[in-house]
């Protein structure tokens, strides 16, 4: 009888130990809700939801675009399959906060690297060198920024792109500010404006949409240098190093070139070669 009591007590202790181990399974989760080693965990990644060719949430709930392809490739190298990725919309004004709060593990969302942002977040990359450009109708005679003088130029309210052109390149341009680039593209299509300005990658994404094929063209200007990086929470150097290695692998195995062609090809986008990790191309002073 005494032997059975000891055995029962031992069994109970074993059950408690196993239960405690199971409850402690979240110890390998990071503050973004991602499992540190992939496996059956999930990873939250910040992207844009409204930029065709870069980060777009489609009507069926799926996602497409160059940034989506980059994010999916990076997540794969970190140990996560596509069905383990939870894409989170990160608007421009909230990107730094989303990383600081731990809402996402990393952000790939036309996130230009600059000194001000580097005070708040760390960056892997860059993974794309974009330039401010103009989108015009395919039969437009606008070929340089000064041609905008006296013309109607559209950009999103509060953007620096339109201000750059208006202040230093074409001060007599008639600036029209809309709430979204989709509205600017619609205005360009119906003739309400003569050109739209922002990063060439964003413009190429819109021009590549099926309904716009052949209707628009990029002017091919390089009005600024925009070094797109992958944003990571400040101080998380281990993740930065892993993402940099993933980006190098994406370039070396041809996946980067394929992603550029798939997402920007229809717009005849003259992209720069894949940038070298850690090399930031500055704007002319």
C-alpha positions in Angstrom: 0.0 0.0 0.0 2.8 2.4 0.9 4.5 1.7 -2.5 1.3 2.6 -4.4 1.1 6.0 -2.5 4.6 6.9 -3.4 4.1 5.9 -7.1 0.9 8.0 -7.2 2.7 11.0 -5.8 5.5 10.6 -8.3 3.1 10.4 -11.1 1.3 13.5 -10.0 4.6 15.4 -9.7 5.5 14.3 -13.3 2.1 15.6 -14.6 2.7 18.9 -12.8 6.2 19.2 -14.3 5.0 18.4 -17.8 2.2 21.0 -17.4 4.6 23.6 -16.3 6.8 22.9 -19.3 3.9 23.2 -21.7 2.8 26.5 -20.1 6.3 27.8 -20.4 6.2 27.3 -24.2 5.8 31.0 -24.8 9.3 31.8 -23.5 10.7 31.6 -27.0 8.3 34.3 -28.3 9.5 37.7 -28.9 7.7 41.0 -28.2 6.1 41.0 -31.7 4.3 37.7 -31.1 6.7 35.9 -33.3 8.3 32.6 -32.5 12.0 33.1 -32.4 12.7 29.9 -34.3 9.8 29.7 -36.8 8.3 26.2 -36.6 4.6 26.4 -35.7 4.8 30.1 -34.7 3.7 33.2 -36.6 5.6 36.3 -37.5 4.0 39.8 -37.9 5.4 41.9 -40.8 4.5 45.5 -41.6 3.7 46.4 -45.2 1.6 49.0 -47.1 -1.9 47.8 -48.1 -2.6 50.5 -50.8 0.4 50.6 -53.1 0.1 48.5 -56.2 3.3 46.9 -57.3 4.8 47.3 -53.7 2.3 46.4 -51.0 -1.3 45.8 -51.9 -4.1 43.9 -50.2 -6.2 42.5 -52.9 -10.0 42.0 -52.8 -9.6 38.3 -52.0 -7.5 39.1 -49.0 -4.2 38.1 -50.5 -1.2 40.4 -50.8 1.0 41.3 -53.7 3.9 43.6 -54.6 7.7 43.9 -54.5 7.8 44.7 -50.7 5.5 41.7 -50.1 7.9 39.5 -52.1 10.9 40.8 -50.1 9.1 40.4 -46.8 8.1 36.8 -47.7 11.6 35.9 -48.8 13.1 37.4 -45.6 10.6 35.6 -43.4 11.4 32.3 -45.1 15.1 32.8 -44.3 14.1 33.5 -40.7 12.3 30.2 -40.6 8.7 31.0 -41.5 6.5 29.7 -44.3 4.1 32.0 -46.2 1.2 30.7 -44.2 3.0 31.7 -40.9 3.2 35.4 -42.0 0.6 37.8 -40.7 0.8 41.0 -42.7 0.0 44.2 -40.7 -0.8 47.5 -42.4 1.7 50.1 -41.3 1.0 53.5 -42.6 3.9 55.9 -43.1 3.2 58.0 -40.0 3.0 54.9 -37.7 6.0 52.9 -38.8 8.3 53.9 -36.0 5.6 53.4 -33.4 4.6 50.0 -34.7 8.2 48.8 -34.2 8.6 50.4 -30.8 5.4 48.8 -29.6 6.4 45.4 -30.9 3.3 45.2 -33.2 5.5 43.8 -35.9 8.9 42.1 -36.2 10.0 44.1 -39.2 8.7 46.5 -41.8 9.1 46.5 -45.6 7.0 49.4 -46.8 8.8 51.8 -49.1 10.7 52.8 -45.9 13.5 55.2 -47.0 16.5 55.2 -44.7 17.5 58.6 -43.4 19.3 60.0 -40.4 16.2 61.1 -38.6 14.6 57.7 -38.8 17.8 56.0 -37.7 17.5 57.7 -34.4 14.3 55.7 -33.7 14.7 52.4 -35.6 17.4 50.2 -37.0 17.5 49.3 -40.7 18.6 46.3 -42.7 19.4 46.8 -46.4 18.9 48.9 -48.4 17.1 46.5 -50.8 16.0 49.0 -53.5 17.3 52.4 -54.7 14.3 54.4 -55.9 14.2 58.0 -57.1 11.6 60.7 -57.1 10.1 60.9 -60.6 7.1 62.0 -62.6 4.2 59.9 -64.0 2.6 61.4 -67.1 0.3 60.3 -69.9 1.9 58.2 -72.6 1.5 61.0 -75.2 2.7 63.8 -72.8 5.5 66.1 -73.9 6.7 66.6 -70.3 10.3 65.2 -70.3 12.0 67.3 -67.6 11.0 68.8 -64.3 11.1 72.4 -65.6 8.3 71.4 -68.1 6.0 71.4 -65.1 6.0 75.2 -64.8 2.5 76.3 -65.5 1.2 72.7 -65.4 -0.9 71.0 -62.7 1.2 68.6 -60.5 -0.4 66.1 -58.1 1.0 64.5 -55.0 -0.4 63.3 -51.7 -1.1 65.9 -49.0 1.9 66.6 -46.9 4.4 64.7 -49.1 7.8 66.1 -49.7 7.9 65.0 -53.3 5.7 67.8 -54.6 7.3 70.3 -52.4 10.7 69.4 -53.7 9.6 70.1 -57.3 7.7 73.2 -56.5 10.3 74.9 -54.3 13.6 74.1 -56.1 12.9 72.7 -59.6 9.6 74.0 -61.0 8.4 76.8 -58.7 5.6 77.8 -61.1 4.0 74.4 -61.1 0.4 74.4 -59.9 0.4 72.0 -57.0 -2.7 69.9 -56.4 -2.7 67.8 -53.2 -5.0 64.8 -52.9 -5.5 62.4 -50.0 -4.1 59.3 -51.8 -2.0 58.5 -54.8 -5.0 56.6 -56.2 -6.8 59.9 -56.4 -3.8 61.5 -58.2 -3.7 58.7 -60.7 -7.4 59.1 -61.4 -6.9 62.8 -61.8 -4.1 62.2 -64.3 -6.2 59.8 -66.3 -9.1 62.2 -66.6 -6.9 65.2 -67.4 -7.4 67.1 -64.2 -3.6 67.1 -63.6 -0.7 66.9 -66.0 1.7 64.8 -63.8 2.0 62.9 -60.6 5.1 62.9 -58.5 6.5 60.5 -55.9 9.0 57.6 -55.8 9.4 56.0 -59.3 8.8 52.6 -57.7 5.4 53.7 -56.5 4.5 55.3 -59.8 5.7 52.2 -61.7 3.4 50.1 -59.5 0.4 52.1 -60.4 1.3 52.2 -64.1 1.6 48.4 -64.1 -2.0 47.9 -63.1 -4.0 46.2 -65.8 -6.4 49.1 -66.3 -3.5 51.5 -66.8 -1.2 49.5 -69.1 -0.1 51.7 -72.0 -1.8 54.8 -70.7 1.1 56.3 -68.6 4.8 56.5 -68.7 7.6 57.5 -66.3 9.6 60.6 -67.2 12.8 58.8 -66.1 14.0 61.6 -63.9 16.1 61.1 -60.8 15.0 64.0 -58.6 16.1 62.3 -55.3 17.6 59.1 -54.0 15.4 56.9 -51.8 17.2 54.0 -50.2 14.5 51.5 -49.1 15.4 49.6 -46.0 13.7 47.0 -43.8 12.8 48.6 -40.5 13.6 46.7 -37.3 13.1 47.7 -33.6 15.9 49.9 -32.3 18.6 47.8 -30.8 17.6 44.4 -32.4 21.0 44.0 -34.2 20.6 40.2 -34.3 17.5 40.5 -36.5 19.2 43.2 -38.7 22.1 40.8 -39.3 19.8 38.0 -40.2 17.7 40.1 -42.6 20.9 41.5 -44.3 22.0 37.9 -45.0 18.6 37.1 -46.4 18.6 40.1 -48.7 22.1 39.1 -50.0 20.8 35.6 -50.6 17.7 37.0 -52.5 20.0 38.9 -54.8 22.5 36.1 -55.4 19.9 33.5 -56.2 18.0 35.6 -58.7 14.8 36.1 -56.6 15.4 39.9 -56.4 15.5 40.3 -60.2 12.4 38.2 -60.6 10.5 40.2 -58.1 11.4 43.5 -59.8 10.3 42.1 -63.2 7.1 40.6 -61.9 6.0 43.7 -60.1 7.3 46.6 -62.2 7.9 45.1 -65.6 4.7 46.3 -67.3 5.6 49.9 -66.6 9.0 49.6 -68.3 10.6 50.6 -64.9 14.3 51.4 -65.3 15.4 50.1 -61.9 18.8 50.5 -60.4 20.8 47.3 -59.7 20.3 45.8 -56.3 22.1 48.0 -53.8 24.9 46.7 -51.6 24.0 46.1 -48.0 24.9 49.1 -45.9 25.7 51.4 -48.8 23.4 54.5 -48.7 23.4 56.7 -51.8 23.0 60.3 -50.6 21.1 63.1 -52.3 23.1 65.8 -54.0 23.7 68.7 -51.7 
